[in-house]
Amino acid sequence: MNIKETITFEDFAKLDIRVGEIIDVFKFEKAKKPAYKLEIDFGEDIGIKKSSAQITEHYTKEDLIGKQVLAVVNFPVKNIAGFQSEVLVLGTYSEGGVVLVVPERKVKNGDILG
């Protein structure tokens, strides 16, 4: 197993990782690889953000509505096939496709990974 470059705790602390609830899902027709466009509610302070996610192998649209996920909310916006992806939803590259990183139980939207 290759471990990537070592970073400091201060580097890690720069990431703003929050809990958000997926409120809408659309098939991303223009994406090179199968993907969804997600609308995610991060609570009052951050609001609703959009993300592109290649998670079609393990999840249907119906599976995703109402699911809480963890996402990096302080990366710059990324243009993906004309779509402005505002946050990076976290997942593991697992056998059969990406598996989302989710809270173990229901928590408040906007909660910070700590």
Sequence and secondary structure as in RCSB ss.txt:
>XXXX:A:sequence
MNIKETITFEDFAKLDIRVGEIIDVFKFEKAKKPAYKLEIDFGEDIGIKKSSAQITEHYTKEDLIGKQVLAVVNF
PVKNIAGFQSEVLVLGTYSEGGVVLVVPERKVKNGDILG
>XXXX:A:secstr
        HHHHHT  EEEEEEEEEEE TT SS  EEEEEE  TTT EEEEEE  TTT  HHHHTT EEEEE SS
  EEETTEEE SEE EEEETTEEEE   SS   TT B  
